[in-house]
Amino acid sequence: MVKFMKSRKAELKQEGWEKRTTIGEPKLSEIVAEYRSLGFEVWLEPLNLDELDQKCQKCYRLNPDKFRTVYIRKKRC
């Protein structure tokens, strides 16, 4: 019997996180600061090339460690 493994993306969604963008510095820090100033929690995930379409993968493959996927959710009380 094969065990069903929930994807990381599905886990984050279940926890209330919403995917916003995948980006690198210097814009990454700017986006994180902006979302935090608007009252959101911010979570950064390493780049997952499997979640990108083929066209985008070509650019990201050159330096995948440079990029992060930004997730946000409203702050919890």
PDB file of N, CA, C and O in Angstrom:
ATOM      1  N   MET A   1       0.834  -1.185   0.000  1.00  0.00           N
ATOM      2  CA  MET A   1       0.000   0.000   0.000  1.00  0.00           C
ATOM      3  C   MET A   1       0.881   1.251   0.000  1.00  0.00           C
ATOM      4  O   MET A   1       1.806   1.352   0.805  1.00  0.00           O
ATOM      5  N   VAL A   2       0.607   2.186  -0.879  1.00  0.00           N
ATOM      6  CA  VAL A   2       1.383   3.413  -0.976  1.00  0.00           C
ATOM      7  C   VAL A   2       0.743   4.473  -0.086  1.00  0.00           C
ATOM      8  O   VAL A   2      -0.463   4.713  -0.147  1.00  0.00           O
ATOM      9  N   LYS A   3       1.572   5.100   0.738  1.00  0.00           N
ATOM     10  CA  LYS A   3       1.091   6.184   1.604  1.00  0.00           C
ATOM     11  C   LYS A   3       0.984   7.472   0.810  1.00  0.00           C
ATOM     12  O   LYS A   3       1.885   7.814   0.043  1.00  0.00           O
ATOM     13  N   PHE A   4      -0.115   8.184   0.993  1.00  0.00           N
ATOM     14  CA  PHE A   4      -0.293   9.480   0.342  1.00  0.00           C
ATOM     15  C   PHE A   4       0.506  10.517   1.109  1.00  0.00           C
ATOM     16  O   PHE A   4       0.319  10.687   2.313  1.00  0.00           O
ATOM     17  N   MET A   5       1.391  11.206   0.416  1.00  0.00           N
ATOM     18  CA  MET A   5       2.171  12.273   1.042  1.00  0.00           C
ATOM     19  C   MET A   5       1.628  13.616   0.596  1.00  0.00           C
ATOM     20  O   MET A   5       1.588  13.917  -0.597  1.00  0.00           O
ATOM     21  N   LYS A   6       1.220  14.404   1.544  1.00  0.00           N
ATOM     22  CA  LYS A   6       0.706  15.732   1.234  1.00  0.00           C
ATOM     23  C   LYS A   6       1.867  16.620   0.795  1.00  0.00           C
ATOM     24  O   LYS A   6       2.933  16.612   1.410  1.00  0.00           O
ATOM     25  N   SER A   7       1.651  17.378  -0.263  1.00  0.00           N
ATOM     26  CA  SER A   7       2.699  18.267  -0.741  1.00  0.00           C
ATOM     27  C   SER A   7       2.903  19.416   0.246  1.00  0.00           C
ATOM     28  O   SER A   7       2.005  19.761   1.014  1.00  0.00           O
ATOM     29  N   ARG A   8       4.063  19.982   0.210  1.00  0.00           N
ATOM     30  CA  ARG A   8       4.381  21.116   1.074  1.00  0.00           C
ATOM     31  C   ARG A   8       3.434  22.279   0.779  1.00  0.00           C
ATOM     32  O   ARG A   8       2.990  22.972   1.694  1.00  0.00           O
ATOM     33  N   LYS A   9       3.133  22.486  -0.487  1.00  0.00           N
ATOM     34  CA  LYS A   9       2.231  23.558  -0.892  1.00  0.00           C
ATOM     35  C   LYS A   9       0.840  23.337  -0.268  1.00  0.00           C
ATOM     36  O   LYS A   9       0.214  24.289   0.200  1.00  0.00           O
ATOM     37  N   ALA A  10       0.365  22.101  -0.262  1.00  0.00           N
ATOM     38  CA  ALA A  10      -0.938  21.786   0.329  1.00  0.00           C
ATOM     39  C   ALA A  10      -0.913  21.981   1.845  1.00  0.00           C
ATOM     40  O   ALA A  10      -1.891  22.452   2.425  1.00  0.00           O
ATOM     41  N   GLU A  11       0.197  21.622   2.487  1.00  0.00           N
ATOM     42  CA  GLU A  11       0.337  21.828   3.937  1.00  0.00           C
ATOM     43  C   GLU A  11       0.241  23.308   4.282  1.00  0.00           C
ATOM     44  O   GLU A  11      -0.472  23.694   5.209  1.00  0.00           O
ATOM     45  N   LEU A  12       0.958  24.126   3.535  1.00  0.00           N
ATOM     46  CA  LEU A  12       0.948  25.568   3.782  1.00  0.00           C
ATOM     47  C   LEU A  12      -0.444  26.150   3.577  1.00  0.00           C
ATOM     48  O   LEU A  12      -0.895  26.980   4.366  1.00  0.00           O
ATOM     49  N   LYS A  13      -1.120  25.720   2.530  1.00  0.00           N
ATOM     50  CA  LYS A  13      -2.467  26.206   2.263  1.00  0.00           C
ATOM     51  C   LYS A  13      -3.410  25.829   3.407  1.00  0.00           C
ATOM     52  O   LYS A  13      -4.241  26.636   3.824  1.00  0.00           O
ATOM     53  N   GLN A  14      -3.276  24.611   3.906  1.00  0.00           N
ATOM     54  CA  GLN A  14      -4.111  24.162   5.018  1.00  0.00           C
ATOM     55  C   GLN A  14      -3.864  25.000   6.279  1.00  0.00           C
ATOM     56  O   GLN A  14      -4.771  25.186   7.090  1.00  0.00           O
ATOM     57  N   GLU A  15      -2.652  25.496   6.438  1.00  0.00           N
ATOM     58  CA  GLU A  15      -2.300  26.327   7.592  1.00  0.00           C
ATOM     59  C   GLU A  15      -2.669  27.800   7.379  1.00  0.00           C
ATOM     60  O   GLU A  15      -2.391  28.642   8.233  1.00  0.00           O
ATOM     61  N   GLY A  16      -3.291  28.106   6.245  1.00  0.00           N
ATOM     62  CA  GLY A  16      -3.749  29.469   5.990  1.00  0.00           C
ATOM     63  C   GLY A  16      -2.799  30.338   5.190  1.00  0.00           C
ATOM     64  O   GLY A  16      -3.059  31.529   5.014  1.00  0.00           O
ATOM     65  N   TRP A  17      -1.705  29.776   4.701  1.00  0.00           N
ATOM     66  CA  TRP A  17      -0.741  30.548   3.923  1.00  0.00           C
ATOM     67  C   TRP A  17      -1.189  30.664   2.474  1.00  0.00           C
ATOM     68  O   TRP A  17      -1.732  29.717   1.905  1.00  0.00           O
ATOM     69  N   GLU A  18      -0.957  31.840   1.879  1.00  0.00           N
ATOM     70  CA  GLU A  18      -1.267  32.090   0.480  1.00  0.00           C
ATOM     71  C   GLU A  18       0.023  32.407  -0.270  1.00  0.00           C
ATOM     72  O   GLU A  18       0.799  33.270   0.140  1.00  0.00           O
ATOM     73  N   LYS A  19       0.237  31.703  -1.363  1.00  0.00           N
ATOM     74  CA  LYS A  19       1.426  31.949  -2.182  1.00  0.00           C
ATOM     75  C   LYS A  19       1.279  33.282  -2.899  1.00  0.00           C
ATOM     76  O   LYS A  19       0.231  33.572  -3.475  1.00  0.00           O
ATOM     77  N   ARG A  20       2.346  34.101  -2.861  1.00  0.00           N
ATOM     78  CA  ARG A  20       2.318  35.403  -3.514  1.00  0.00           C
ATOM     79  C   ARG A  20       3.263  35.487  -4.703  1.00  0.00           C
ATOM     80  O   ARG A  20       2.846  35.908  -5.783  1.00  0.00           O
ATOM     81  N   THR A  21       4.519  35.100  -4.537  1.00  0.00           N
ATOM     82  CA  THR A  21       5.477  35.240  -5.632  1.00  0.00           C
ATOM     83  C   THR A  21       6.726  34.417  -5.346  1.00  0.00           C
ATOM     84  O   THR A  21       6.955  33.980  -4.218  1.00  0.00           O
ATOM     85  N   THR A  22       7.521  34.218  -6.374  1.00  0.00           N
ATOM     86  CA  THR A  22       8.851  33.633  -6.235  1.00  0.00           C
ATOM     87  C   THR A  22       9.817  34.662  -6.787  1.00  0.00           C
ATOM     88  O   THR A  22       9.691  35.103  -7.929  1.00  0.00           O
ATOM     89  N   ILE A  23      10.798  35.045  -5.951  1.00  0.00           N
ATOM     90  CA  ILE A  23      11.660  36.174  -6.315  1.00  0.00           C
ATOM     91  C   ILE A  23      12.981  36.093  -5.540  1.00  0.00           C
ATOM     92  O   ILE A  23      13.083  35.377  -4.545  1.00  0.00           O
ATOM     93  N   GLY A  24      13.970  36.824  -6.002  1.00  0.00           N
ATOM     94  CA  GLY A  24      15.262  36.897  -5.339  1.00  0.00           C
ATOM     95  C   GLY A  24      15.553  38.318  -4.881  1.00  0.00           C
ATOM     96  O   GLY A  24      14.752  39.231  -5.083  1.00  0.00           O
ATOM     97  N   GLU A  25      16.707  38.485  -4.263  1.00  0.00           N
ATOM     98  CA  GLU A  25      17.128  39.807  -3.795  1.00  0.00           C
ATOM     99  C   GLU A  25      17.482  40.705  -4.969  1.00  0.00           C
ATOM    100  O   GLU A  25      17.892  40.211  -6.020  1.00  0.00           O
ATOM    101  N   PRO A  26      17.334  41.995  -4.812  1.00  0.00           N
ATOM    102  CA  PRO A  26      16.993  42.758  -3.618  1.00  0.00           C
ATOM    103  C   PRO A  26      15.489  42.905  -3.388  1.00  0.00           C
ATOM    104  O   PRO A  26      15.070  43.347  -2.318  1.00  0.00           O
ATOM    105  N   LYS A  27      14.682  42.543  -4.368  1.00  0.00           N
ATOM    106  CA  LYS A  27      13.228  42.719  -4.252  1.00  0.00           C
ATOM    107  C   LYS A  27      12.620  41.844  -3.158  1.00  0.00           C
ATOM    108  O   LYS A  27      11.608  42.213  -2.563  1.00  0.00           O
ATOM    109  N   LEU A  28      13.227  40.694  -2.890  1.00  0.00           N
ATOM    110  CA  LEU A  28      12.701  39.796  -1.859  1.00  0.00           C
ATOM    111  C   LEU A  28      12.576  40.509  -0.525  1.00  0.00           C
ATOM    112  O   LEU A  28      11.520  40.454   0.105  1.00  0.00           O
ATOM    113  N   SER A  29      13.617  41.167  -0.091  1.00  0.00           N
ATOM    114  CA  SER A  29      13.592  41.883   1.189  1.00  0.00           C
ATOM    115  C   SER A  29      12.561  43.005   1.196  1.00  0.00           C
ATOM    116  O   SER A  29      11.906  43.248   2.210  1.00  0.00           O
ATOM    117  N   GLU A  30      12.420  43.679   0.073  1.00  0.00           N
ATOM    118  CA  GLU A  30      11.434  44.761  -0.037  1.00  0.00           C
ATOM    119  C   GLU A  30      10.012  44.221   0.089  1.00  0.00           C
ATOM    120  O   GLU A  30       9.178  44.806   0.781  1.00  0.00           O
ATOM    121  N   ILE A  31       9.742  43.118  -0.573  1.00  0.00           N
ATOM    122  CA  ILE A  31       8.402  42.521  -0.526  1.00  0.00           C
ATOM    123  C   ILE A  31       8.079  42.030   0.879  1.00  0.00           C
ATOM    124  O   ILE A  31       6.974  42.251   1.375  1.00  0.00           O
ATOM    125  N   VAL A  32       9.031  41.368   1.521  1.00  0.00           N
ATOM    126  CA  VAL A  32       8.825  40.882   2.889  1.00  0.00           C
ATOM    127  C   VAL A  32       8.529  42.045   3.825  1.00  0.00           C
ATOM    128  O   VAL A  32       7.592  41.976   4.619  1.00  0.00           O
ATOM    129  N   ALA A  33       9.310  43.103   3.741  1.00  0.00           N
ATOM    130  CA  ALA A  33       9.107  44.266   4.603  1.00  0.00           C
ATOM    131  C   ALA A  33       7.736  44.901   4.357  1.00  0.00           C
ATOM    132  O   ALA A  33       7.060  45.308   5.302  1.00  0.00           O
ATOM    133  N   GLU A  34       7.334  44.984   3.102  1.00  0.00           N
ATOM    134  CA  GLU A  34       6.047  45.594   2.762  1.00  0.00           C
ATOM    135  C   GLU A  34       4.880  44.776   3.322  1.00  0.00           C
ATOM    136  O   GLU A  34       3.966  45.337   3.926  1.00  0.00           O
ATOM    137  N   TYR A  35       4.907  43.467   3.127  1.00  0.00           N
ATOM    138  CA  TYR A  35       3.828  42.636   3.662  1.00  0.00           C
ATOM    139  C   TYR A  35       3.769  42.714   5.185  1.00  0.00           C
ATOM    140  O   TYR A  35       2.683  42.771   5.762  1.00  0.00           O
ATOM    141  N   ARG A  36       4.927  42.716   5.835  1.00  0.00           N
ATOM    142  CA  ARG A  36       4.941  42.826   7.303  1.00  0.00           C
ATOM    143  C   ARG A  36       4.384  44.169   7.753  1.00  0.00           C
ATOM    144  O   ARG A  36       3.664  44.238   8.749  1.00  0.00           O
ATOM    145  N   SER A  37       4.710  45.239   7.028  1.00  0.00           N
ATOM    146  CA  SER A  37       4.193  46.561   7.394  1.00  0.00           C
ATOM    147  C   SER A  37       2.677  46.644   7.222  1.00  0.00           C
ATOM    148  O   SER A  37       2.020  47.470   7.857  1.00  0.00           O
ATOM    149  N   LEU A  38       2.128  45.792   6.369  1.00  0.00           N
ATOM    150  CA  LEU A  38       0.684  45.742   6.155  1.00  0.00           C
ATOM    151  C   LEU A  38      -0.019  44.804   7.146  1.00  0.00           C
ATOM    152  O   LEU A  38      -1.236  44.622   7.090  1.00  0.00           O
ATOM    153  N   GLY A  39       0.771  44.213   8.052  1.00  0.00           N
ATOM    154  CA  GLY A  39       0.194  43.380   9.098  1.00  0.00           C
ATOM    155  C   GLY A  39       0.116  41.891   8.795  1.00  0.00           C
ATOM    156  O   GLY A  39      -0.610  41.162   9.472  1.00  0.00           O
ATOM    157  N   PHE A  40       0.843  41.432   7.800  1.00  0.00           N
ATOM    158  CA  PHE A  40       0.837  40.016   7.452  1.00  0.00           C
ATOM    159  C   PHE A  40       2.023  39.285   8.075  1.00  0.00           C
ATOM    160  O   PHE A  40       3.081  39.869   8.309  1.00  0.00           O
ATOM    161  N   GLU A  41       1.822  37.996   8.336  1.00  0.00           N
ATOM    162  CA  GLU A  41       2.937  37.108   8.627  1.00  0.00           C
ATOM    163  C   GLU A  41       3.520  36.708   7.280  1.00  0.00           C
ATOM    164  O   GLU A  41       2.792  36.603   6.293  1.00  0.00           O
ATOM    165  N   VAL A  42       4.823  36.487   7.235  1.00  0.00           N
ATOM    166  CA  VAL A  42       5.486  36.113   5.990  1.00  0.00           C
ATOM    167  C   VAL A  42       6.279  34.827   6.216  1.00  0.00           C
ATOM    168  O   VAL A  42       6.988  34.686   7.212  1.00  0.00           O
ATOM    169  N   TRP A  43       6.147  33.895   5.274  1.00  0.00           N
ATOM    170  CA  TRP A  43       6.895  32.633   5.327  1.00  0.00           C
ATOM    171  C   TRP A  43       7.614  32.466   3.999  1.00  0.00           C
ATOM    172  O   TRP A  43       7.012  32.635   2.938  1.00  0.00           O
ATOM    173  N   LEU A  44       8.898  32.136   4.051  1.00  0.00           N
ATOM    174  CA  LEU A  44       9.687  31.935   2.841  1.00  0.00           C
ATOM    175  C   LEU A  44      10.032  30.463   2.680  1.00  0.00           C
ATOM    176  O   LEU A  44      10.492  29.813   3.619  1.00  0.00           O
ATOM    177  N   GLU A  45       9.809  29.954   1.499  1.00  0.00           N
ATOM    178  CA  GLU A  45      10.122  28.567   1.172  1.00  0.00           C
ATOM    179  C   GLU A  45      11.207  28.546   0.100  1.00  0.00           C
ATOM    180  O   GLU A  45      11.262  29.435  -0.749  1.00  0.00           O
ATOM    181  N   PRO A  46      12.070  27.530   0.139  1.00  0.00           N
ATOM    182  CA  PRO A  46      13.043  27.387  -0.949  1.00  0.00           C
ATOM    183  C   PRO A  46      12.319  27.192  -2.283  1.00  0.00           C
ATOM    184  O   PRO A  46      11.177  26.736  -2.320  1.00  0.00           O
ATOM    185  N   LEU A  47      12.982  27.533  -3.346  1.00  0.00           N
ATOM    186  CA  LEU A  47      12.420  27.393  -4.681  1.00  0.00           C
ATOM    187  C   LEU A  47      12.148  25.927  -4.981  1.00  0.00           C
ATOM    188  O   LEU A  47      13.013  25.078  -4.766  1.00  0.00           O
ATOM    189  N   ASN A  48      10.950  25.623  -5.477  1.00  0.00           N
ATOM    190  CA  ASN A  48      10.588  24.284  -5.918  1.00  0.00           C
ATOM    191  C   ASN A  48      10.364  24.351  -7.426  1.00  0.00           C
ATOM    192  O   ASN A  48       9.321  24.808  -7.893  1.00  0.00           O
ATOM    193  N   LEU A  49      11.355  23.890  -8.174  1.00  0.00           N
ATOM    194  CA  LEU A  49      11.287  23.981  -9.630  1.00  0.00           C
ATOM    195  C   LEU A  49      10.113  23.203 -10.211  1.00  0.00           C
ATOM    196  O   LEU A  49       9.609  23.554 -11.277  1.00  0.00           O
ATOM    197  N   ASP A  50       9.674  22.161  -9.531  1.00  0.00           N
ATOM    198  CA  ASP A  50       8.560  21.352 -10.032  1.00  0.00           C
ATOM    199  C   ASP A  50       7.247  22.118 -10.063  1.00  0.00           C
ATOM    200  O   ASP A  50       6.328  21.731 -10.785  1.00  0.00           O
ATOM    201  N   GLU A  51       7.141  23.198  -9.293  1.00  0.00           N
ATOM    202  CA  GLU A  51       5.911  23.986  -9.258  1.00  0.00           C
ATOM    203  C   GLU A  51       5.878  25.084 -10.319  1.00  0.00           C
ATOM    204  O   GLU A  51       4.878  25.788 -10.455  1.00  0.00           O
ATOM    205  N   LEU A  52       6.957  25.229 -11.060  1.00  0.00           N
ATOM    206  CA  LEU A  52       7.036  26.276 -12.083  1.00  0.00           C
ATOM    207  C   LEU A  52       6.803  25.682 -13.462  1.00  0.00           C
ATOM    208  O   LEU A  52       7.111  24.515 -13.701  1.00  0.00           O
ATOM    209  N   ASP A  53       6.254  26.492 -14.376  1.00  0.00           N
ATOM    210  CA  ASP A  53       6.098  25.976 -15.736  1.00  0.00           C
ATOM    211  C   ASP A  53       7.471  25.890 -16.401  1.00  0.00           C
ATOM    212  O   ASP A  53       8.432  26.515 -15.954  1.00  0.00           O
ATOM    213  N   GLN A  54       7.543  25.117 -17.461  1.00  0.00           N
ATOM    214  CA  GLN A  54       8.818  24.842 -18.130  1.00  0.00           C
ATOM    215  C   GLN A  54       9.555  26.110 -18.553  1.00  0.00           C
ATOM    216  O   GLN A  54      10.776  26.197 -18.428  1.00  0.00           O
ATOM    217  N   LYS A  55       8.817  27.077 -19.047  1.00  0.00           N
ATOM    218  CA  LYS A  55       9.414  28.330 -19.528  1.00  0.00           C
ATOM    219  C   LYS A  55      10.161  29.041 -18.401  1.00  0.00           C
ATOM    220  O   LYS A  55      11.260  29.555 -18.615  1.00  0.00           O
ATOM    221  N   CYS A  56       9.572  29.075 -17.200  1.00  0.00           N
ATOM    222  CA  CYS A  56      10.194  29.764 -16.063  1.00  0.00           C
ATOM    223  C   CYS A  56      11.368  28.976 -15.481  1.00  0.00           C
ATOM    224  O   CYS A  56      12.322  29.561 -14.967  1.00  0.00           O
ATOM    225  N   GLN A  57      11.293  27.668 -15.563  1.00  0.00           N
ATOM    226  CA  GLN A  57      12.342  26.825 -14.977  1.00  0.00           C
ATOM    227  C   GLN A  57      13.708  27.131 -15.561  1.00  0.00           C
ATOM    228  O   GLN A  57      14.711  27.057 -14.850  1.00  0.00           O
ATOM    229  N   LYS A  58      13.769  27.470 -16.832  1.00  0.00           N
ATOM    230  CA  LYS A  58      15.054  27.717 -17.492  1.00  0.00           C
ATOM    231  C   LYS A  58      15.849  28.810 -16.775  1.00  0.00           C
ATOM    232  O   LYS A  58      17.049  28.654 -16.546  1.00  0.00           O
ATOM    233  N   CYS A  59      15.197  29.899 -16.426  1.00  0.00           N
ATOM    234  CA  CYS A  59      15.882  31.012 -15.754  1.00  0.00           C
ATOM    235  C   CYS A  59      16.243  30.662 -14.310  1.00  0.00           C
ATOM    236  O   CYS A  59      17.361  30.920 -13.863  1.00  0.00           O
ATOM    237  N   TYR A  60      15.306  30.083 -13.598  1.00  0.00           N
ATOM    238  CA  TYR A  60      15.525  29.766 -12.186  1.00  0.00           C
ATOM    239  C   TYR A  60      16.588  28.692 -11.986  1.00  0.00           C
ATOM    240  O   TYR A  60      17.273  28.694 -10.964  1.00  0.00           O
ATOM    241  N   ARG A  61      16.740  27.777 -12.938  1.00  0.00           N
ATOM    242  CA  ARG A  61      17.723  26.698 -12.805  1.00  0.00           C
ATOM    243  C   ARG A  61      19.159  27.216 -12.745  1.00  0.00           C
ATOM    244  O   ARG A  61      20.037  26.541 -12.207  1.00  0.00           O
ATOM    245  N   LEU A  62      19.403  28.397 -13.289  1.00  0.00           N
ATOM    246  CA  LEU A  62      20.755  28.952 -13.305  1.00  0.00           C
ATOM    247  C   LEU A  62      21.294  29.191 -11.908  1.00  0.00           C
ATOM    248  O   LEU A  62      22.493  29.040 -11.674  1.00  0.00           O
ATOM    249  N   ASN A  63      20.421  29.566 -10.970  1.00  0.00           N
ATOM    250  CA  ASN A  63      20.854  29.845  -9.598  1.00  0.00           C
ATOM    251  C   ASN A  63      19.670  29.667  -8.632  1.00  0.00           C
ATOM    252  O   ASN A  63      19.203  30.648  -8.055  1.00  0.00           O
ATOM    253  N   PRO A  64      19.179  28.434  -8.448  1.00  0.00           N
ATOM    254  CA  PRO A  64      17.957  28.201  -7.665  1.00  0.00           C
ATOM    255  C   PRO A  64      18.056  28.606  -6.196  1.00  0.00           C
ATOM    256  O   PRO A  64      17.043  28.952  -5.588  1.00  0.00           O
ATOM    257  N   ASP A  65      19.243  28.568  -5.621  1.00  0.00           N
ATOM    258  CA  ASP A  65      19.396  28.917  -4.200  1.00  0.00           C
ATOM    259  C   ASP A  65      19.209  30.409  -3.938  1.00  0.00           C
ATOM    260  O   ASP A  65      19.077  30.829  -2.789  1.00  0.00           O
ATOM    261  N   LYS A  66      19.199  31.190  -4.982  1.00  0.00           N
ATOM    262  CA  LYS A  66      19.069  32.644  -4.871  1.00  0.00           C
ATOM    263  C   LYS A  66      17.607  33.082  -4.666  1.00  0.00           C
ATOM    264  O   LYS A  66      17.359  34.209  -4.237  1.00  0.00           O
ATOM    265  N   PHE A  67      16.651  32.209  -4.966  1.00  0.00           N
ATOM    266  CA  PHE A  67      15.239  32.566  -4.964  1.00  0.00           C
ATOM    267  C   PHE A  67      14.474  31.931  -3.817  1.00  0.00           C
ATOM    268  O   PHE A  67      14.850  30.872  -3.314  1.00  0.00           O
ATOM    269  N   ARG A  68      13.387  32.594  -3.406  1.00  0.00           N
ATOM    270  CA  ARG A  68      12.478  32.080  -2.379  1.00  0.00           C
ATOM    271  C   ARG A  68      11.047  32.319  -2.855  1.00  0.00           C
ATOM    272  O   ARG A  68      10.767  33.261  -3.596  1.00  0.00           O
ATOM    273  N   THR A  69      10.153  31.441  -2.410  1.00  0.00           N
ATOM    274  CA  THR A  69       8.735  31.636  -2.666  1.00  0.00           C
ATOM    275  C   THR A  69       8.131  32.268  -1.429  1.00  0.00           C
ATOM    276  O   THR A  69       8.314  31.777  -0.315  1.00  0.00           O
ATOM    277  N   VAL A  70       7.412  33.356  -1.630  1.00  0.00           N
ATOM    278  CA  VAL A  70       6.841  34.143  -0.542  1.00  0.00           C
ATOM    279  C   VAL A  70       5.384  33.712  -0.307  1.00  0.00           C
ATOM    280  O   VAL A  70       4.563  33.707  -1.224  1.00  0.00           O
ATOM    281  N   TYR A  71       5.094  33.353   0.946  1.00  0.00           N
ATOM    282  CA  TYR A  71       3.733  33.042   1.375  1.00  0.00           C
ATOM    283  C   TYR A  71       3.353  34.044   2.461  1.00  0.00           C
ATOM    284  O   TYR A  71       4.195  34.460   3.257  1.00  0.00           O
ATOM    285  N   ILE A  72       2.079  34.425   2.483  1.00  0.00           N
ATOM    286  CA  ILE A  72       1.605  35.351   3.520  1.00  0.00           C
ATOM    287  C   ILE A  72       0.303  34.830   4.129  1.00  0.00           C
ATOM    288  O   ILE A  72      -0.406  34.019   3.534  1.00  0.00           O
ATOM    289  N   ARG A  73       0.016  35.320   5.325  1.00  0.00           N
ATOM    290  CA  ARG A  73      -1.287  35.098   5.939  1.00  0.00           C
ATOM    291  C   ARG A  73      -1.508  36.210   6.960  1.00  0.00           C
ATOM    292  O   ARG A  73      -0.561  36.824   7.451  1.00  0.00           O
ATOM    293  N   LYS A  74      -2.788  36.455   7.268  1.00  0.00           N
ATOM    294  CA  LYS A  74      -3.101  37.464   8.268  1.00  0.00           C
ATOM    295  C   LYS A  74      -2.563  37.016   9.611  1.00  0.00           C
ATOM    296  O   LYS A  74      -2.585  35.829   9.936  1.00  0.00           O
ATOM    297  N   LYS A  75      -2.075  37.981  10.396  1.00  0.00           N
ATOM    298  CA  LYS A  75      -1.536  37.645  11.725  1.00  0.00           C
ATOM    299  C   LYS A  75      -2.623  37.027  12.583  1.00  0.00           C
ATOM    300  O   LYS A  75      -3.775  37.458  12.584  1.00  0.00           O
ATOM    301  N   ARG A  76      -2.218  36.013  13.305  1.00  0.00           N
ATOM    302  CA  ARG A  76      -3.142  35.355  14.220  1.00  0.00           C
ATOM    303  C   ARG A  76      -3.027  35.989  15.594  1.00  0.00           C
ATOM    304  O   ARG A  76      -1.937  36.371  16.021  1.00  0.00           O
ATOM    305  N   CYS A  77      -4.138  36.097  16.274  1.00  0.00           N
ATOM    306  CA  CYS A  77      -4.155  36.725  17.605  1.00  0.00           C
ATOM    307  C   CYS A  77      -3.551  35.830  18.663  1.00  0.00           C
ATOM    308  O   CYS A  77      -3.490  36.210  19.832  1.00  0.00           O
TER     309      CYS A  77
END
